[in-house]
Amino acid sequence: MKNKVFLHISHTDINVDSRILKEMKVAYDVGAAVYGVGISERKQNTTPSHGSEEFSIESIVLSSRKMTFLPAVVRHIFSLIEFYIKTLISAGKIKPDLIHCNDILALPIGVLIKLIKGSKLVYDAHELESNKNGQSRFEGGLVLFIEKRLWRFVDALLVVSPSIGTWYQQNIGKKQTLVVLNSPLIEKHSRVDSSYLRHKFGIAEDKKIFIYIGMVMSGRGIELIVDVFKKGNTNTALVVLGDGDMLDALKRKSVSAQNIFFHERVPHEQVVEVAKSADFGLCLIENISLSDFYSLPNKLFEYIFAGVPVLASNFPDISFLVNKHNLGLCVELDAESISQAMTRICDNELKFSINTNSLETYGWDAQANKLKALYARVLEN
């Protein structure tokens, strides 16, 4: 794929999106010239760009976001139009052989550029785009309508779990599909002490440490988790590692709890290292959308490659992986089920031994190899 040009488009800040950055590195490793166009989350009036020896990222600043005098819906429409126009201008500087659209909002402009430039197009659905957390029925219907109308222009589909891939095949149409798991990059040498969390928060040796990694927001089960630890087993401690709009409220709610701790955010590449010093990982997600029900979230793989057993939601793809490799325990998302599972864990009724070397097929190196092969097939056809 030498001398090929790849263009990644995203309606997020690519500079902080680990999945997109890893995928761009895959294209660079096969000899392509790699460009990215995303949105800057910085509070500034300039258009910053990220340059490196590997690839170039242009981060668009959307002036329309500052039009706070407009109703939110109108402002969002203006922002989307501005994003499309500026992305089209940026894409005009290059002739991409392959366009990699990240999420549904990037798909329409990706299709337009494909038609103008004669490119191949890969649609990377980071979720089940028409049925996800925080989305109204109207929004979901609109997304599904757009996907169906633009489906014929898609040369290959990327999804994050087998069930989501099956859903797209059954509900929109057959398409060359590849599951690219949200696996982390693994540090070759551990830099965090195995007792890091105990030392940082003064947690006694006889307490089991459960760690929650991820966004602290509605739909992630975090409120229920905090309630269980406030009222539950005194031989447990909860460490929350993440950020989100519910963080301050949960801190206030937990101020009287002696076994709940909040860790500041860390770079993506350090998450697995921190998780290694916990005893159990929490991957408890609410069943509020098909995207959640069919998910294989980042945190699950971060726990796995930290060698930490999981207490996870009993959803199809999650439970299949957990049960197949004896990675932990799957439960229903209610206080009683979680409390009972924690009691069994603390009483040492359950034994899990995770051999990360035997799980290489789920690691990022394996995902990268699959993605390289798909890129080659798409460009050959």
KETORLO-324933 format. One record per residue (C-alpha): x, y, z; residue in three letters. Coordinates in steps of 0.5 Angstrom, whole numbers, padded with zeros to 4 digits, always signed. Example, Ala and Ser with C-alpha at 12.3 -4.5 7.8 and 13.67 -1.06 7.14 Angstrom:
+0025-0009+0016Ala+0027-0002+0014Ser
//
This chain:
+0000+0000+0000Met+0006+0005-0001Lys+0004+0011-0004Asn-0003+0011-0002Lys-0007+0016+0001Val-0011+0015+0007Phe-0016+0020+0010Leu-0019+0019+0017His-0025+0024+0018Ile-0028+0024+0025Ser-0033+0029+0029His-0029+0028+0035Thr-0022+0031+0037Asp-0018+0026+0034Ile-0012+0028+0038Asn-0015+0024+0044Val-0019+0019+0041Asp-0014+0012+0042Ser-0018+0008+0037Arg-0017+0013+0031Ile-0010+0014+0033Leu-0009+0007+0033Lys-0012+0006+0026Glu-0008+0011+0023Met-0002+0008+0026Lys-0004+0002+0022Val-0004+0005+0016Ala+0002+0009+0017Tyr+0006+0002+0018Asp+0003-0001+0011Val+0007+0005+0008Gly+0001+0010+0007Ala+0001+0017+0007Ala-0004+0019+0013Val-0009+0025+0014Tyr-0014+0026+0019Gly-0019+0031+0020Val-0023+0032+0026Gly-0026+0038+0031Ile-0022+0041+0036Ser-0024+0042+0043Glu-0020+0047+0045Arg-0022+0054+0047Lys-0019+0058+0041Gln-0020+0062+0034Asn-0015+0058+0030Thr-0015+0052+0027Thr-0009+0048+0030Pro-0006+0042+0027Ser-0002+0036+0029His+0004+0034+0025Gly+0009+0028+0026Ser+0013+0024+0022Glu+0007+0019+0022Glu+0001+0023+0020Phe-0002+0030+0020Ser-0008+0031+0024Ile-0012+0038+0022Glu-0017+0040+0028Ser-0022+0044+0026Ile-0025+0050+0030Val-0032+0051+0029Leu-0034+0058+0030Ser-0042+0056+0030Ser-0041+0053+0037Arg-0040+0060+0040Lys-0047+0062+0037Met-0050+0061+0044Thr-0056+0066+0043Phe-0059+0060+0038Leu-0063+0054+0040Pro-0059+0048+0041Ala-0062+0044+0035Val-0060+0050+0031Val-0053+0051+0033Arg-0052+0044+0032His-0054+0044+0025Ile-0050+0050+0024Phe-0044+0046+0027Ser-0045+0040+0023Leu-0046+0044+0016Ile-0039+0048+0018Glu-0036+0042+0020Phe-0038+0039+0013Tyr-0035+0045+0009Ile-0029+0045+0013Lys-0028+0038+0012Thr-0029+0038+0004Leu-0024+0044+0004Ile-0019+0040+0008Ser-0020+0034+0003Ala-0019+0038-0003Gly-0012+0039-0002Lys-0011+0031-0002Ile-0013+0026-0007Lys-0015+0020-0002Pro-0015+0013-0004Asp-0018+0011+0002Leu-0023+0015+0006Ile-0024+0012+0014His-0031+0015+0016Cys-0031+0015+0024Asn-0038+0014+0026Asp-0045+0016+0023Ile-0043+0024+0023Leu-0037+0023+0019Ala-0041+0019+0014Leu-0045+0024+0009Pro-0038+0028+0008Ile-0034+0022+0007Gly-0039+0019+0001Val-0039+0026-0002Leu-0031+0026-0002Ile-0031+0019-0005Lys-0036+0021-0011Leu-0031+0027-0012Ile-0025+0024-0011Lys-0026+0017-0013Gly-0024+0014-0007Ser-0026+0007-0003Lys-0030+0008+0003Leu-0029+0005+0010Val-0035+0006+0015Tyr-0032+0005+0022Asp-0039+0004+0027Ala-0036+0005+0034His-0043+0004+0036Glu-0049+0001+0034Leu-0050+0008+0031Glu-0058+0008+0031Ser-0059+0005+0038Asn-0055+0008+0043Lys-0055+0011+0050Asn-0057+0019+0050Gly-0061+0018+0043Gln-0068+0020+0042Ser-0073+0015+0038Arg-0073+0021+0032Phe-0065+0021+0032Glu-0064+0014+0032Gly-0069+0014+0026Gly-0066+0019+0022Leu-0059+0016+0023Val-0062+0009+0021Leu-0065+0013+0015Phe-0058+0016+0013Ile-0054+0009+0014Glu-0059+0006+0009Lys-0059+0011+0004Arg-0051+0011+0004Leu-0050+0004+0005Trp-0049+0003-0003Arg-0043+0007-0002Phe-0039+0004+0003Val-0034-0001+0001Asp-0033-0004+0008Ala-0036-0004+0015Leu-0032-0004+0021Leu-0035-0006+0028Val-0033-0007+0035Val-0037-0013+0037Ser-0040-0019+0033Pro-0047-0018+0035Ser-0047-0011+0032Ile-0044-0013+0026Gly-0049-0019+0025Thr-0055-0013+0027Trp-0052-0009+0021Tyr-0052-0015+0016Gln-0059-0017+0018Gln-0062-0010+0018Asn-0059-0005+0013Ile-0055-0010+0008Gly-0050-0015+0007Lys-0043-0012+0007Lys-0036-0014+0008Gln-0035-0013+0015Thr-0029-0014+0020Leu-0030-0014+0028Val-0024-0009+0030Val-0024-0010+0038Leu-0023-0004+0042Asn-0016-0007+0045Ser-0011-0003+0049Pro-0004-0002+0047Leu+0000-0006+0052Ile+0006-0003+0055Glu+0012-0008+0054Lys+0015-0007+0061His+0011-0005+0067Ser+0012+0001+0070Arg+0007+0001+0076Val+0008-0002+0083Asp+0003-0008+0084Ser+0001-0005+0090Ser+0000+0002+0087Tyr-0007+0003+0089Leu-0006+0001+0096Arg-0001+0006+0097His-0004+0011+0094Lys-0011+0011+0098Phe-0008+0007+0104Gly-0013+0001+0103Ile-0011-0005+0107Ala-0008-0011+0105Glu-0014-0015+0107Asp-0019-0011+0103Lys-0021-0013+0095Lys-0020-0007+0091Ile-0025-0007+0085Phe-0024-0001+0080Ile-0029+0002+0075Tyr-0025+0005+0069Ile-0029+0009+0064Gly-0034+0015+0063Met-0037+0017+0070Val-0044+0019+0066Met-0051+0016+0066Ser-0052+0009+0063Gly-0046+0006+0066Arg-0048+0003+0072Gly-0044+0008+0076Ile-0049+0010+0081Glu-0051+0003+0083Leu-0044+0001+0084Ile-0043+0007+0089Val-0049+0005+0092Asp-0047-0002+0093Val-0040+0000+0096Phe-0043+0005+0101Lys-0048+0000+0104Lys-0044-0007+0102Gly-0038-0011+0104Asn-0033-0007+0109Thr-0028-0012+0106Asn-0028-0008+0099Thr-0026-0002+0096Ala-0028+0002+0090Leu-0023+0006+0086Val-0027+0010+0080Val-0022+0012+0075Leu-0025+0017+0070Gly-0029+0023+0068Asp-0036+0025+0066Gly-0041+0030+0068Asp-0043+0026+0074Met-0037+0026+0077Leu-0038+0031+0082Asp-0044+0029+0084Ala-0042+0022+0086Leu-0036+0025+0090Lys-0041+0029+0094Arg-0045+0023+0095Lys-0039+0018+0097Ser-0036+0023+0102Val-0038+0019+0108Ser-0036+0013+0105Ala-0029+0010+0108Gln-0028+0005+0102Asn-0030+0009+0096Ile-0024+0013+0092Phe-0023+0017+0086Phe-0017+0017+0082His-0015+0023+0077Glu-0015+0021+0069Arg-0009+0018+0066Val-0007+0018+0059Pro-0010+0012+0055His-0003+0008+0055Glu-0003+0008+0063Gln-0010+0005+0064Val-0008-0002+0064Val-0002-0001+0068Glu-0006+0002+0074Val-0011-0003+0073Ala-0006-0008+0075Lys-0006-0006+0082Ser-0013-0008+0083Ala-0016-0015+0085Asp-0023-0014+0080Phe-0025-0010+0075Gly-0032-0007+0074Leu-0035-0008+0067Cys-0043-0007+0069Leu-0047-0003+0064Ile-0054-0001+0064Glu-0058-0005+0058Asn-0061+0002+0056Ile-0060+0001+0048Ser-0058-0004+0043Leu-0051-0001+0043Ser-0050-0002+0050Asp-0053-0009+0050Phe-0049-0012+0044Tyr-0042-0008+0047Ser-0035-0010+0048Leu-0033-0004+0052Pro-0026-0002+0052Asn-0025-0003+0059Lys-0027-0010+0059Leu-0020-0011+0055Phe-0016-0006+0059Glu-0018-0011+0065Tyr-0016-0017+0061Ile-0010-0015+0059Phe-0008-0012+0066Ala-0009-0019+0068Gly-0015-0017+0073Val-0022-0022+0073Pro-0028-0018+0072Val-0035-0017+0075Leu-0039-0016+0068Ala-0046-0015+0065Ser-0049-0021+0063Asn-0050-0019+0056Phe-0049-0023+0050Pro-0042-0022+0047Asp-0039-0020+0054Ile-0041-0026+0057Ser-0039-0031+0051Phe-0032-0028+0052Leu-0032-0028+0060Val-0035-0035+0060Asn-0030-0038+0055Lys-0024-0036+0058His-0026-0036+0065Asn-0024-0028+0066Leu-0029-0027+0071Gly-0037-0027+0073Leu-0043-0024+0069Cys-0049-0022+0073Val-0055-0018+0073Glu-0055-0011+0074Leu-0058-0010+0081Asp-0056-0009+0088Ala-0057-0016+0090Glu-0054-0020+0084Ser-0048-0015+0085Ile-0047-0016+0093Ser-0048-0023+0092Gln-0042-0024+0087Ala-0038-0019+0091Met-0039-0023+0097Thr-0037-0030+0094Arg-0031-0026+0091Ile-0029-0024+0098Cys-0030-0031+0101Asp-0025-0033+0096Asn-0031-0038+0093Glu-0029-0036+0086Leu-0022-0037+0083Lys-0019-0034+0076Phe-0013-0035+0073Ser-0012-0030+0067Ile-0006-0032+0062Asn-0006-0026+0058Thr-0001-0029+0053Asn-0007-0034+0051Ser-0011-0028+0049Leu-0007-0025+0044Glu-0012-0026+0039Thr-0016-0020+0043Tyr-0010-0016+0043Gly-0009-0010+0039Trp-0003-0013+0035Asp-0008-0018+0032Ala-0013-0013+0031Gln-0008-0009+0027Ala-0006-0015+0023Asn-0014-0016+0021Lys-0015-0008+0019Leu-0008-0009+0015Lys-0011-0014+0011Ala-0018-0011+0010Leu-0015-0005+0007Tyr-0011-0009+0002Ala-0018-0012+0000Arg-0021-0006-0001Val-0016-0002-0005Leu-0015-0008-0009Glu-0023-0009-0011Asn
//
